[in-house]
Amino acid sequence: MPRRYHVYAPEFQVLNVLSSAGASILAIGYFLPLGYLLWSWKYGKVAGPNPWHATGLEWTTPSPPPKDNFEVSPVVIEGPYEYDPVATEAEWKEEHV
């Protein structure tokens, strides 16, 4: 459809209204996350080095990681699927309270 019409033909009016409504919904969809991002930058709590209390090696290095990641080779004592977020949260609370 050509642009910059001050009055659309009757057969295109419904499509124009639907398109405008869709663009408005899309704009809201962009501004909500942007607003939440700005709010969290100003008022949000700073996440620690391991906010999920994960047991993987990627969470044991500082951020940003050093050039070689580890000064000595790490020893893995837990399996890859031994993560329990509920138990880990309880342990973390006991250590930090």
N, CA, C and O atoms as a DFTB+ gen file, in Angstrom:
388 C
 N C O
     1  1       0.843      -1.178       0.000
     2  2       0.000       0.000       0.000
     3  2       0.890       1.244       0.000
     4  3       1.876       1.291       0.735
     5  1       0.570       2.215      -0.782
     6  2       1.369       3.446      -0.805
     7  2       1.338       4.151       0.554
     8  3       0.386       4.006       1.322
     9  1       2.388       4.912       0.834
    10  2       2.497       5.620       2.111
    11  2       1.922       7.029       1.991
    12  3       1.685       7.532       0.893
    13  1       1.705       7.649       3.144
    14  2       1.305       9.056       3.287
    15  2      -0.036       9.393       2.615
    16  3      -0.170      10.387       1.901
    17  1      -0.994       8.544       2.869
    18  2      -2.360       8.859       2.454
    19  2      -3.076       9.490       3.641
    20  3      -2.977       8.979       4.757
    21  1      -3.786      10.574       3.427
    22  2      -4.525      11.164       4.540
    23  2      -5.834      10.418       4.796
    24  3      -6.361      10.469       5.907
    25  1      -6.363       9.733       3.793
    26  2      -7.557       8.908       3.958
    27  2      -7.327       7.632       3.166
    28  3      -7.022       7.669       1.974
    29  1      -7.480       6.493       3.853
    30  2      -7.316       5.220       3.162
    31  2      -8.617       4.816       2.479
    32  3      -9.706       5.221       2.887
    33  1      -8.481       4.025       1.452
    34  2      -9.672       3.477       0.799
    35  2     -10.404       2.593       1.810
    36  3      -9.758       1.973       2.655
    37  1     -11.720       2.523       1.745
    38  2     -12.488       1.760       2.746
    39  2     -12.041       0.306       2.880
    40  3     -12.093      -0.250       3.977
    41  1     -11.607      -0.311       1.801
    42  2     -11.204      -1.717       1.899
    43  2      -9.868      -1.895       2.635
    44  3      -9.540      -3.003       3.061
    45  1      -9.097      -0.809       2.787
    46  2      -7.817      -0.886       3.487
    47  2      -7.864      -0.303       4.898
    48  3      -6.879      -0.396       5.631
    49  1      -8.975       0.290       5.288
    50  2      -9.046       0.960       6.584
    51  2      -8.870      -0.016       7.740
    52  3      -8.153       0.288       8.693
    53  1      -9.506      -1.174       7.676
    54  2      -9.397      -2.167       8.753
    55  2      -7.952      -2.645       8.869
    56  3      -7.431      -2.791       9.975
    57  1      -7.314      -2.885       7.743
    58  2      -5.920      -3.329       7.782
    59  2      -5.015      -2.247       8.361
    60  3      -4.059      -2.558       9.071
    61  1      -5.304      -0.982       8.068
    62  2      -4.518       0.114       8.615
    63  2      -4.670       0.186      10.131
    64  3      -3.682       0.381      10.838
    65  1      -5.872       0.034      10.632
    66  2      -6.109       0.071      12.079
    67  2      -5.418      -1.116      12.750
    68  3      -4.801      -0.951      13.802
    69  1      -5.510      -2.299      12.164
    70  2      -4.833      -3.474      12.726
    71  2      -3.318      -3.294      12.741
    72  3      -2.648      -3.662      13.706
    73  1      -2.793      -2.733      11.677
    74  2      -1.360      -2.482      11.614
    75  2      -0.919      -1.476      12.666
    76  3       0.126      -1.654      13.292
    77  1      -1.699      -0.428      12.868
    78  2      -1.380       0.569      13.889
    79  2      -1.464      -0.037      15.286
    80  3      -0.613       0.243      16.131
    81  1      -2.470      -0.856      15.539
    82  2      -2.593      -1.515      16.841
    83  2      -1.423      -2.468      17.071
    84  3      -0.878      -2.526      18.174
    85  1      -1.038      -3.210      16.044
    86  2       0.105      -4.117      16.171
    87  2       1.398      -3.368      16.444
    88  3       2.228      -3.823      17.231
    89  1       1.574      -2.217      15.793
    90  2       2.769      -1.411      16.038
    91  2       2.777      -0.870      17.461
    92  3       3.840      -0.771      18.074
    93  1       1.623      -0.521      17.993
    94  2       1.541      -0.039      19.369
    95  2       1.884      -1.147      20.358
    96  3       2.608      -0.913      21.326
    97  1       1.378      -2.332      20.126
    98  2       1.697      -3.472      20.992
    99  2       3.187      -3.798      20.918
   100  3       3.809      -4.094      21.938
   101  1       3.751      -3.747      19.733
   102  2       5.177      -3.990      19.566
   103  2       6.010      -2.942      20.311
   104  3       7.021      -3.276      20.928
   105  1       5.585      -1.677      20.253
   106  2       6.300      -0.611      20.964
   107  2       6.265      -0.851      22.473
   108  3       7.276      -0.670      23.151
   109  1       5.121      -1.252      22.996
   110  2       5.022      -1.578      24.420
   111  2       5.949      -2.737      24.755
   112  3       6.600      -2.740      25.800
   113  1       6.006      -3.728      23.857
   114  2       6.890      -4.870      24.068
   115  2       8.355      -4.489      24.090
   116  3       9.150      -5.174      24.733
   117  1       8.736      -3.427      23.417
   118  2      10.115      -2.952      23.465
   119  2      10.371      -2.093      24.703
   120  3      11.439      -2.186      25.310
   121  1       9.414      -1.267      25.079
   122  2       9.632      -0.332      26.179
   123  2       9.547      -0.988      27.553
   124  3      10.198      -0.515      28.485
   125  1       8.773      -2.054      27.714
   126  2       8.710      -2.726      29.012
   127  2      10.070      -3.288      29.432
   128  3      10.512      -2.989      30.542
   129  1      10.755      -4.085      28.611
   130  2      12.085      -4.555      29.033
   131  2      13.090      -3.421      29.198
   132  3      13.945      -3.476      30.082
   133  1      12.996      -2.396      28.357
   134  2      13.901      -1.262      28.491
   135  2      13.666      -0.550      29.827
   136  3      14.619      -0.179      30.512
   137  1      12.409      -0.363      30.191
   138  2      12.087       0.253      31.473
   139  2      12.570      -0.590      32.642
   140  3      13.094      -0.060      33.622
   141  1      12.395      -1.906      32.540
   142  2      12.856      -2.788      33.612
   143  2      14.382      -2.770      33.706
   144  3      14.934      -2.805      34.805
   145  1      15.056      -2.718      32.576
   146  2      16.512      -2.641      32.573
   147  2      16.981      -1.371      33.261
   148  3      17.887      -1.426      34.093
   149  1      16.390      -0.231      32.938
   150  2      16.770       1.034      33.565
   151  2      16.464       1.022      35.059
   152  3      17.258       1.516      35.861
   153  1      15.320       0.462      35.434
   154  2      14.966       0.364      36.844
   155  2      15.967      -0.509      37.595
   156  3      16.391      -0.155      38.694
   157  1      16.347      -1.645      37.014
   158  2      17.270      -2.542      37.708
   159  2      18.668      -1.940      37.802
   160  3      19.378      -2.208      38.770
   161  1      19.082      -1.136      36.829
   162  2      20.377      -0.459      36.938
   163  2      20.385       0.513      38.108
   164  3      21.392       0.652      38.802
   165  1      19.259       1.184      38.325
   166  2      19.219       2.198      39.377
   167  2      18.914       1.597      40.747
   168  3      19.554       1.968      41.731
   169  1      17.954       0.680      40.834
   170  2      17.479       0.176      42.117
   171  2      17.784      -1.300      42.374
   172  3      17.572      -1.778      43.489
   173  1      18.266      -2.020      41.391
   174  2      18.451      -3.457      41.533
   175  2      19.612      -3.836      42.435
   176  3      20.571      -3.080      42.594
   177  1      19.506      -5.018      43.020
   178  2      20.552      -5.538      43.881
   179  2      21.685      -6.073      42.999
   180  3      21.430      -6.716      41.980
   181  1      22.909      -5.812      43.382
   182  2      24.069      -6.269      42.620
   183  2      24.240      -7.770      42.843
   184  3      24.257      -8.239      43.981
   185  1      24.365      -8.509      41.759
   186  2      24.551      -9.948      41.855
   187  2      25.992     -10.256      42.222
   188  3      26.920      -9.595      41.756
   189  1      26.167     -11.244      43.044
   190  2      27.504     -11.657      43.456
   191  2      28.194     -12.470      42.370
   192  3      27.672     -12.601      41.263
   193  1      29.360     -13.012      42.681
   194  2      30.097     -13.763      41.671
   195  2      29.420     -15.076      41.277
   196  3      29.670     -15.582      40.183
   197  1      28.579     -15.633      42.129
   198  2      27.878     -16.877      41.821
   199  2      26.438     -16.745      42.329
   200  3      26.099     -17.328      43.359
   201  1      25.593     -15.994      41.632
   202  2      24.251     -15.716      42.158
   203  2      23.345     -16.932      42.243
   204  3      22.382     -16.914      43.010
   205  1      23.612     -17.980      41.489
   206  2      22.770     -19.181      41.527
   207  2      23.385     -20.276      42.377
   208  3      22.804     -21.355      42.503
   209  1      24.550     -20.024      42.964
   210  2      25.249     -20.997      43.799
   211  2      25.508     -22.288      43.028
   212  3      25.358     -23.389      43.559
   213  1      25.892     -22.133      41.787
   214  2      26.170     -23.276      40.921
   215  2      27.493     -23.919      41.306
   216  3      28.341     -23.282      41.931
   217  1      27.666     -25.175      40.932
   218  2      28.869     -25.909      41.308
   219  2      29.843     -26.070      40.154
   220  3      30.887     -26.699      40.326
   221  1      29.539     -25.527      38.992
   222  2      30.416     -25.686      37.834
   223  2      31.689     -24.862      37.949
   224  3      31.743     -23.885      38.696
   225  1      32.702     -25.259      37.211
   226  2      33.994     -24.576      37.262
   227  2      33.919     -23.150      36.751
   228  3      34.703     -22.305      37.185
   229  1      32.999     -22.856      35.840
   230  2      32.916     -21.501      35.307
   231  2      32.525     -20.491      36.380
   232  3      32.754     -19.293      36.210
   233  1      31.936     -20.956      37.484
   234  2      31.534     -20.046      38.555
   235  2      32.607     -19.891      39.623
   236  3      32.420     -19.120      40.564
   237  1      33.715     -20.594      39.506
   238  2      34.777     -20.479      40.502
   239  2      35.844     -19.472      40.104
   240  3      36.731     -19.180      40.905
   241  1      35.788     -18.940      38.911
   242  2      36.761     -17.931      38.482
   243  2      36.204     -16.538      38.742
   244  3      34.986     -16.357      38.752
   245  1      37.066     -15.557      38.952
   246  2      36.561     -14.189      39.128
   247  2      36.080     -13.618      37.803
   248  3      36.331     -14.183      36.739
   249  1      35.394     -12.504      37.883
   250  2      34.912     -11.851      36.664
   251  2      35.512     -10.465      36.583
   252  3      35.375      -9.694      37.533
   253  1      36.155     -10.120      35.518
   254  2      36.513     -10.913      34.353
   255  2      37.583     -11.940      34.700
   256  3      38.409     -11.712      35.583
   257  1      37.564     -13.058      34.010
   258  2      38.505     -14.128      34.351
   259  2      39.943     -13.746      34.005
   260  3      40.176     -12.997      33.056
   261  1      40.902     -14.257      34.768
   262  2      42.293     -14.014      34.417
   263  2      42.655     -14.724      33.118
   264  3      41.874     -15.514      32.590
   265  1      43.827     -14.437      32.622
   266  2      44.237     -14.958      31.311
   267  2      44.159     -16.478      31.244
   268  3      43.679     -17.025      30.252
   269  1      44.616     -17.159      32.269
   270  2      44.638     -18.627      32.237
   271  2      43.511     -19.263      33.046
   272  3      43.514     -20.480      33.230
   273  1      42.560     -18.490      33.528
   274  2      41.410     -18.939      34.307
   275  2      41.778     -19.483      35.676
   276  3      41.244     -19.005      36.677
   277  1      42.661     -20.455      35.761
   278  2      43.039     -21.051      37.033
   279  2      44.552     -21.030      37.164
   280  3      45.264     -21.334      36.206
   281  1      45.052     -20.672      38.353
   282  2      46.499     -20.700      38.560
   283  2      46.989     -22.130      38.692
   284  3      48.095     -22.445      38.252
   285  1      46.191     -22.998      39.289
   286  2      46.491     -24.438      39.357
   287  2      45.288     -25.170      38.785
   288  3      44.173     -24.650      38.780
   289  1      45.527     -26.372      38.306
   290  2      44.417     -27.146      37.730
   291  2      43.407     -27.496      38.818
   292  3      43.795     -28.009      39.867
   293  1      42.121     -27.231      38.593
   294  2      41.117     -27.525      39.618
   295  2      40.843     -29.018      39.714
   296  3      40.993     -29.759      38.743
   297  1      40.441     -29.439      40.894
   298  2      40.059     -30.825      41.125
   299  2      38.539     -30.867      41.220
   300  3      37.945     -30.180      42.051
   301  1      37.922     -31.662      40.383
   302  2      36.464     -31.775      40.357
   303  2      36.061     -32.908      41.282
   304  3      36.462     -34.056      41.093
   305  1      35.247     -32.566      42.305
   306  2      34.829     -33.589      43.274
   307  2      33.333     -33.892      43.199
   308  3      32.852     -34.807      43.867
   309  1      32.601     -33.131      42.393
   310  2      31.163     -33.353      42.248
   311  2      30.837     -33.707      40.806
   312  3      31.517     -33.269      39.878
   313  1      29.796     -34.500      40.628
   314  2      29.364     -34.843      39.286
   315  2      28.673     -33.670      38.613
   316  3      28.318     -32.697      39.279
   317  1      28.479     -33.747      37.301
   318  2      27.885     -32.617      36.587
   319  2      26.415     -32.386      36.914
   320  3      25.901     -31.297      36.657
   321  1      25.723     -33.377      37.472
   322  2      24.291     -33.233      37.737
   323  2      23.969     -33.259      39.226
   324  3      22.848     -33.606      39.597
   325  1      24.905     -32.909      40.079
   326  2      24.679     -32.942      41.519
   327  2      24.217     -31.602      42.069
   328  3      24.277     -31.386      43.280
   329  1      23.769     -30.722      41.235
   330  2      23.325     -29.396      41.678
   331  2      21.900     -29.467      42.187
   332  3      21.004     -29.940      41.488
   333  1      21.693     -28.998      43.400
   334  2      20.362     -28.937      43.999
   335  2      20.125     -27.501      44.450
   336  3      20.635     -27.099      45.496
   337  1      19.355     -26.707      43.680
   338  2      19.218     -25.295      44.023
   339  2      18.574     -25.050      45.382
   340  3      18.901     -24.058      46.032
   341  1      17.674     -25.915      45.833
   342  2      17.016     -25.711      47.121
   343  2      18.009     -25.949      48.250
   344  3      18.118     -25.132      49.163
   345  1      18.735     -27.066      48.194
   346  2      19.718     -27.361      49.232
   347  2      20.847     -26.343      49.203
   348  3      21.332     -25.921      50.253
   349  1      21.262     -25.952      48.020
   350  2      22.342     -24.977      47.894
   351  2      21.925     -23.643      48.492
   352  3      22.735     -22.991      49.152
   353  1      20.701     -23.225      48.284
   354  2      20.206     -21.964      48.846
   355  2      20.176     -22.048      50.371
   356  3      20.546     -21.090      51.049
   357  1      19.742     -23.179      50.912
   358  2      19.709     -23.334      52.368
   359  2      21.121     -23.304      52.945
   360  3      21.356     -22.666      53.971
   361  1      22.054     -23.985      52.299
   362  2      23.451     -23.972      52.761
   363  2      24.018     -22.568      52.701
   364  3      24.721     -22.141      53.617
   365  1      23.720     -21.848      51.633
   366  2      24.240     -20.500      51.484
   367  2      23.709     -19.588      52.583
   368  3      24.449     -18.779      53.141
   369  1      22.414     -19.726      52.892
   370  2      21.819     -18.907      53.948
   371  2      22.450     -19.218      55.300
   372  3      22.686     -18.312      56.099
   373  1      22.727     -20.505      55.561
   374  2      23.370     -20.874      56.827
   375  2      24.767     -20.255      56.925
   376  3      25.167     -19.802      57.997
   377  1      25.505     -20.233      55.823
   378  2      26.855     -19.690      55.842
   379  2      26.867     -18.181      55.993
   380  3      27.800     -17.635      56.583
   381  1      25.856     -17.486      55.476
   382  2      25.878     -16.026      55.426
   383  2      24.933     -15.359      56.417
   384  3      24.739     -14.146      56.343
   385  1      24.348     -16.094      57.326
   386  2      23.448     -15.475      58.300
   387  2      24.122     -15.383      59.645
   388  3      23.525     -14.889      60.602
